[in-house]
Amino acid sequence: MKVRRSTLALLIAAAGAALAVGGGASAASSGAGRIAGIVDVYTNLGYEGAAAAGTGIVLTSDGVVLTNNHVIRGATGIKVTDLDNGRTYHATVLGYTVSGDVAAIKLTNASGLRTAPLGHSSGVAAGQAVTTYGNAGGEGGAPSVASGKIVAVGRSITARDDSGNTETLTDLIETDAALQPGDSGGPMVDSAGKVIGMDTAASSTFTFNGSQSRGFAVPIDRAVSIVSRIGTGHGTSTIHIGRTAFIGLRISVANPIYGYGSSGENGLFVDEVVPGSPAAKAGLGASDVITRFDGKAVTTQTGLTSLLVTKAPGQSVVIRWIDQFNTAHSATLKLASGPPQ
């Protein structure tokens, strides 16, 4: 669940340590009718003056946790409460994929955690009974529980955030279990108590076009595969590793500009510039229109994000923009480190 969310132009790069994920001796029932390895995730969205809440699945005893990317998106601080030991930890982002809505975070100074009992998603089918766990409403304490069945597998759906950005999520498990905001990132388990998916719930700021009454889950095999890739420290065009590169702009996603300025360039309208950010230091201001980033034309927030994917904090890029008086500008800015996209 996100209280409020707006889009900042940012993105990635860095390193990570190899991970071994899975169950083990500690991946047993936690009693009280739930599995082990469930955590509540709370994020501070410092650049937006807001907060968010979700759920996570413990993969390793030293605190690698699986959750949805949209749970930690925009976070300037993350705290995680382990429901098995009752302790709260600070967490850092190891990596994420926007297009897959999967993220891996690491709890600081964690050890001896009980891990979730992972199953496999390759054999799931429509009609199969499932139970989902989460942090509905972000209230914490005992996990929220919903029962239902799998409606379909291999589903694709378009998700939209409150700034107008859209992502097509594919190969999802669809369920009629009543998922709620805050359940995102929690485990979907089969009748044997094994995790077969990660809940991906709609909320006021992350909605599913045309399927508001349904819940979805990322198949656990795919989610764990992504986390394992993150653990190698080698990203891809869609999997971002480590720290996120930060420009410091709030873009008007719904209002791209076409044929602007004397050169008739297309671009993105800047709603706000974060004080002290690389963009502010370069001289950009509200109502400017960004036309090129690192030599490439930009006309959508998604396009800008995809260009940032190969950049790391500390790298320098050239950005071009046109101000409200139709004057063209170009500057080299050094990318800072910021919240995940």
Stockholm file with secondary structure:
# STOCKHOLM 1.0

chainA/1-341         MKVRRSTLALLIAAAGAALAVGGGASAASSGAGRIAGIVDVYTNLGYEGAAAAGTGIVLTSDGVVLTNNHVIRGATGIKVTDLDNGRTYHATVLGYTVSGDVAAIKLTNASGLRTAPLGHSSGVAAGQAVTTYGNAGGEGGAPSVASGKIVAVGRSITARDDSGNTETLTDLIETDAALQPGDSGGPMVDSAGKVIGMDTAASSTFTFNGSQSRGFAVPIDRAVSIVSRIGTGHGTSTIHIGRTAFIGLRISVANPIYGYGSSGENGLFVDEVVPGSPAAKAGLGASDVITRFDGKAVTTQTGLTSLLVTKAPGQSVVIRWIDQFNTAHSATLKLASGPPQ
#=GR chainA/1-341 SS CBSCCCCEEEECCCCCCCCCCCCCTTCSEEETTEESCEEEEEEEETTTTEEEEEEEEECSTTCEEEECHHHHTTCSEEEEEETTTCCEEEEEEEEEETTTTEEEEEETTCCSCCCCCBCCSTTCCTTCEEEEEECGGGCCSSCEEEEEEEEEEEEEEEEEETTSCEEEEEEEEEECSCCCTTCTTCEEECTTSCEEEEEECCCSSEEETTCTTCEEEEEHHHHHHHHHHHHHTCCCSSCEESSEEEEEEEEEEEEEEEEETTTTEEEEEEEEECTTSHHHHHTCCTTCEEEEETTEECCSHHHHHHHHTTCCTTCEEEEEEECTTSCEEEEEEECEEECCC
#=GC SS_cons         CBSCCCCEEEECCCCCCCCCCCCCTTCSEEETTEESCEEEEEEEETTTTEEEEEEEEECSTTCEEEECHHHHTTCSEEEEEETTTCCEEEEEEEEEETTTTEEEEEETTCCSCCCCCBCCSTTCCTTCEEEEEECGGGCCSSCEEEEEEEEEEEEEEEEEETTSCEEEEEEEEEECSCCCTTCTTCEEECTTSCEEEEEECCCSSEEETTCTTCEEEEEHHHHHHHHHHHHHTCCCSSCEESSEEEEEEEEEEEEEEEEETTTTEEEEEEEEECTTSHHHHHTCCTTCEEEEETTEECCSHHHHHHHHTTCCTTCEEEEEEECTTSCEEEEEEECEEECCC
//
